[in-house]
Amino acid sequence: MAGGDELKLLGFWGSPFVLRARLALSFKGLSYEYVEEDLKNKSELLLQSNPVHKKVPVLIHNGKPVCETQVIVQYLDEVYGANGRPSLLPVDPYDRAMARFWAAYIDDKLLSSLMMMSMGKTEEEKAEGRKQSSGAVETLEGALKECSKGKPFFGGDSVGYVDVVLGGFVAWVRIIDRMTGLKIFDSSKTPILAAWLERFGSLDAAKAVMPDVQRLVELSKMRQV
């Protein structure tokens, strides 16, 4: 980190969106202060830093707040993309556009279907969520094959932007598997994504910030009550 830089992240331990920011910071090798927020009693710092949405994550860089998870990851990549630190977004403009497209797809399609599948109010709604998530995962299988060009990650030989965006859901995918008995990234249907899930989760930079799965299971059960 450049001399005099101060990074602070306001977050909640169980949020996949906060996890994305922590993953980006971890893969960049950046030191920062993490502030855990009580979402039932939000701090003045959070409310002042994100007055529009009043949500985590918020990155505060030298006193200036940056909000929204994908914006934070892109900001970190732009500010800390040199001096030997790994870049998350590709250099080529077309590849960069494709990375942003698939990141948006993950939030627009995969996230909504997983939420419906796990938190649906009726069995019909949950079944529709399973159907939609299956379609989204199959589409992402094709995206990973295309973007990786046979290499381990969406970013190629190393973790990239789409890996970080999808990586925020790794722990949640595992708890949905555990609670439903299903396999979202099924090796018989989407073998490339299933291998990616294990590969990404085994990286030291990911393990350093990944929340405990059992603790997430308990959190999910509390939210369903």
Salt bridges, closest charged atoms under 4 A:
ASP5 OD2 - HIS61 NE2 3.34
GLU33 OE1 - LYS8 NZ 3.83
GLU68 OE2 - HIS53 NE2 3.95
ASP77 OD1 - LYS28 NZ 2.65
ASP107 OD1 - ARG20 NH2 2.53
ASP157 OD2 - LYS151 NZ 3.48
GLU198 OE1 - ARG174 NH2 3.77
ASP204 OD1 - LYS207 NZ 3.81
